[in-house]
Amino acid sequence: MERREVGRFWKDIPYTEQHGTLGRGAHAGFVGKSDAPPPRFVSDFAPDPIDFALSALGETGRTICALIESQQIEPAVKAIIEHFEPLLAQLRGIDIIENPFSLVEHQLNDLAHLLAYALLSQVEADRSLIRTLSWQFKRWVNRGLDDTDAYLICAFALSLYDESLSREFEARLELSPAELEVLLMRPDEMDKSLEEKLDLWFVIPDGELMEDESSEHDIIDEFPEDDMIELGPLPAMDIVHDLVAIRLRLLERRGQVSDYLKLARIAKQHHRYAIMLALQGDLEGAIETARQEFQGAYQWQPFTKALDALGHTETALDMAAGWLREKFPIADALDVEPLTAFAEWLATRAAALGKHEVAMEFIQKAYFQEPTLARYQLFQQIAGEQWEQLRPRALEHLQEVGEVEEVVEIYLCEGMYEDAFKILIEEDSLVPEYAHRLVEHFPEQIRNACREQAEQFLRMTNPDLYPIAVEYLAVVKRSYQVENKLHEWDALLQKLLEQYKRKPGVPPLLQKLAQNDASTP
């Protein structure tokens, strides 16, 4: 799970650092006390698939999870099915190849993880419920579920309890249901072949992390035919990682610490293993595990946050700084986001504790590698009286390394409106939100750009695009207001009403703009 979910981890982690300490850093001032949540579960620091599901599904996810954790398995499963059905209907209208990361597919995956959690949480298997679910699963497959990760999650989880499904998937899954059952429920009984298979999956040798040679798949001109794909085994590594993490969550909440440590160690989830050791008071063992086994920021950051929350702040900061100093010079593009997030956290904590040199070192590593408005403001606050000297360097080459949206936000924060407008036009990124924020500074230029965008959308045949066109026209209207030329706006609006009067859906939207009390988005 870890490598696949790295991108999600840094964006979705339900932790104060993401939108709390770091997001507020430039405004709220520093405090010496850790903002980390009070020590309770490993998943407070290293979120698992259920945490992500709760974050994404909101109240629905929390309600289902509460039912599962209170052993109301049947109502939980019923709620999952009720929410699964309409999403599956929406999936039919989505091209998975064109939209491989659609919100609908993510939500299906989240519900599938909750279903797995419900099944694994049964004290005794409810055979009637399993039969109902197996029948439901086959219906879902016939409706297109088999093109998704949710299919694999459900298939693995159900095959643990349904022998017919187990036999059906035996030849199609890289890890058989019987092997999965041994891993999750009886890891002491693992044989050598299963251990070797898990070693191949769960451990990525250092040499492979930077592997640059082409594989045989890189020289294939075309993808194989669908039937060729179906003949091969379905990928299991990511799904097994997820199910292991869900099983670990269950063991921890049942207080089965010894079983938790055993499974985490065998499944190579070293960061969860080390955090659990630290929560149990074995700091020496936790640190030794980290030094021997950790490979990436996805392991080091939650571990050091856990040490910080447990009161071992000096140790946490020293370990974080040492590892980041080693990794930043050799980081590749895939490492940048987690490394900079980790460095930003370290800078914030160091500043809170009065460690100015460490804070300055790591906010600069984070900002200059991947600039964001939050980091720019945090850099400014940490720099203090030095900021006037550092500001020109902070703005230099910004466009070359930063994402357009973040660069624009920094320019707007600094009042550099011309630079913001220029990059938006150059990168074809003048969305209505930015146009509204710039229209008072460049009314004519913004008006021309927005009118062109609006008319492009109005000429299209997709009615879902017409509201976007009207958002751009609202900016056009505002530009005329800024120049006190509303009579020209009235003339333009009448022209558009006449031009698009036969396009269903367009005239009502334009007429709303014509109202004197129409709100400007």
Residue pairs with C-beta under 8 A, 6 or more apart in sequence:
1 48
1 49
1 238
1 241
1 242
1 244
1 245
2 241
2 269
2 271
2 296
2 298
2 299
3 204
3 298
4 238
4 241
5 49
5 52
6 296
6 298
6 337
6 338
7 337
8 52
9 47
9 298
9 338
10 18
10 337
10 338
10 341
11 18
12 47
12 52
12 55
12 56
13 47
14 47
14 51
14 54
14 55
15 36
15 37
15 45
15 47
15 305
16 35
16 36
16 37
17 35
17 36
17 305
17 344
17 345
17 348
20 35
21 35
21 345
21 348
22 344
22 345
22 348
22 374
22 378
23 374
25 348
25 351
25 374
25 377
25 378
25 381
26 374
26 376
26 377
26 378
26 380
26 381
27 377
30 348
30 351
30 352
31 352
32 352
32 353
32 354
33 352
34 308
34 309
34 313
34 349
36 44
36 45
36 305
36 306
36 308
36 309
37 44
37 309
38 309
39 279
39 306
39 309
39 310
41 249
41 252
41 253
42 248
42 252
42 260
42 272
42 275
42 276
42 279
42 306
43 50
43 51
43 249
43 252
44 306
44 309
45 275
45 302
45 303
45 305
45 306
45 309
46 271
46 272
46 275
46 302
46 303
47 55
48 245
48 246
48 248
48 249
49 110
49 113
49 242
49 245
49 246
50 65
50 113
50 114
50 117
50 246
50 249
52 110
52 113
53 61
53 65
53 110
53 111
53 113
53 114
54 61
54 62
54 65
55 61
56 106
56 107
56 110
57 64
57 83
57 107
57 110
57 111
57 114
60 79
60 83
61 110
61 114
63 79
64 76
64 79
64 80
64 114
64 118
65 114
65 117
67 73
67 75
67 76
67 79
68 76
68 114
68 117
68 118
68 121
69 121
69 253
71 121
71 123
73 118
73 121
73 122
73 126
73 129
74 126
74 129
76 114
76 118
77 115
77 118
77 129
77 133
80 111
80 114
80 115
80 118
81 136
83 111
84 108
84 111
84 140
87 104
87 107
87 108
87 111
88 108
88 140
88 143
88 144
88 145
89 143
90 104
91 104
91 105
91 108
91 144
91 145
91 148
92 143
92 144
94 102
94 104
94 105
96 102
96 105
96 147
96 148
99 105
105 148
105 149
105 150
108 145
108 148
108 150
109 148
109 149
109 150
109 153
111 150
112 149
112 150
112 153
112 154
112 157
113 153
113 242
113 246
115 133
115 153
115 154
115 157
116 153
116 154
116 156
116 157
116 242
116 243
116 246
117 246
117 249
117 250
119 133
119 157
119 158
119 160
119 161
120 157
120 160
120 184
120 243
120 246
120 247
120 250
121 250
125 161
130 158
130 161
130 162
131 162
133 158
134 158
134 162
134 164
134 165
137 145
137 154
137 155
137 158
137 165
140 151
140 154
141 151
145 151
145 154
149 238
149 239
152 234
152 235
152 236
152 239
153 239
153 242
153 243
155 165
155 169
155 173
155 234
156 169
156 173
156 177
156 180
156 236
156 239
156 240
156 243
157 243
158 165
159 165
159 166
159 168
159 169
159 173
159 177
159 180
160 166
160 177
160 180
160 181
160 184
165 177
166 176
166 177
166 178
169 176
169 177
170 176
170 177
170 178
171 233
172 233
172 234
173 233
173 234
173 236
174 233
174 234
174 235
174 236
174 237
175 183
175 197
175 236
175 240
179 194
179 197
180 240
180 243
182 189
182 190
182 194
183 190
183 194
183 198
183 240
183 244
183 263
183 266
183 267
184 243
184 244
184 247
184 263
187 262
187 263
187 266
187 267
188 262
190 198
190 266
195 266
198 266
198 267
198 268
199 268
201 236
201 237
201 240
202 237
202 241
202 267
202 268
202 269
203 268
204 295
206 295
209 295
210 332
223 229
241 267
241 269
244 263
244 267
244 269
245 269
245 272
247 263
248 260
248 263
248 264
248 269
248 272
251 257
251 259
251 260
251 263
252 260
252 276
257 276
257 280
260 276
261 273
261 276
261 277
263 269
264 270
264 272
264 273
264 276
265 273
268 293
270 289
270 290
270 293
270 294
270 299
271 290
271 294
271 298
271 299
271 300
271 302
271 303
273 289
274 285
274 286
274 287
274 289
274 290
274 293
274 294
274 299
274 303
275 286
275 302
275 303
275 306
277 283
277 285
277 286
277 289
278 286
278 303
278 306
278 307
278 310
278 312
279 306
279 310
283 307
283 312
283 315
286 303
286 307
287 315
287 319
290 299
290 300
290 303
290 319
293 299
294 300
294 303
294 323
296 335
296 338
297 327
297 335
297 338
297 339
297 341
297 342
298 338
300 319
300 320
300 323
300 342
301 320
301 338
301 341
301 342
301 345
304 316
304 317
304 319
304 320
304 346
305 316
305 345
307 313
307 315
307 316
307 319
308 316
308 317
308 349
313 349
313 353
316 349
317 346
317 349
317 350
317 353
317 355
317 358
320 342
320 345
320 346
321 346
321 358
321 361
321 362
324 339
324 342
324 343
324 346
324 362
324 365
327 335
327 339
328 339
328 343
328 365
328 369
331 339
331 369
336 369
336 370
337 370
339 369
340 365
340 366
340 369
340 370
340 375
341 366
343 362
343 363
343 365
343 366
343 369
344 362
344 363
344 366
344 374
344 375
344 378
346 358
346 362
347 358
347 359
347 360
347 361
347 362
347 363
347 366
347 378
347 382
348 359
348 378
350 356
350 358
350 359
350 362
351 359
351 363
351 381
351 382
356 382
359 382
360 382
360 383
363 375
363 378
363 379
363 382
364 379
366 375
367 375
367 376
367 378
367 379
367 394
368 401
369 401
370 401
370 402
371 394
371 398
371 401
371 402
371 406
371 407
371 410
372 402
372 406
372 409
373 406
373 409
373 410
373 413
376 394
376 410
376 413
377 413
379 390
379 394
380 387
380 391
380 394
383 390
395 410
395 414
395 416
398 407
398 410
399 407
399 423
402 410
404 423
404 424
404 427
404 429
405 429
407 423
408 420
408 423
408 424
408 429
408 434
411 417
411 419
411 420
411 423
412 420
412 437
417 438
417 441
417 442
418 441
418 442
420 434
420 438
421 438
421 441
421 442
421 445
421 446
423 429
424 430
424 434
424 438
425 449
430 446
430 449
430 450
430 453
432 450
432 468
432 471
432 472
432 474
432 475
432 521
435 446
435 449
435 450
435 472
435 475
436 474
436 475
436 478
436 520
436 521
438 446
439 446
439 447
439 475
439 478
439 479
439 482
440 482
443 479
443 480
443 482
443 483
444 479
444 483
446 475
446 479
447 475
447 476
447 479
447 480
450 472
450 473
450 475
450 476
450 479
451 472
451 473
451 476
451 492
453 469
453 472
454 469
454 470
454 472
454 473
454 476
455 469
456 469
457 465
457 466
457 468
457 469
457 472
458 466
458 469
458 496
458 500
458 503
458 506
463 504
463 505
466 503
466 505
466 506
466 509
467 509
469 509
470 509
470 510
470 512
470 513
471 521
473 496
473 510
473 513
474 513
474 518
474 520
474 521
476 489
476 492
477 489
477 493
477 513
477 520
478 520
480 486
480 488
480 489
481 489
490 514
493 510
493 513
493 514
496 510
497 507
497 510
497 511
497 514
500 506
500 507
500 510
501 507
512 518
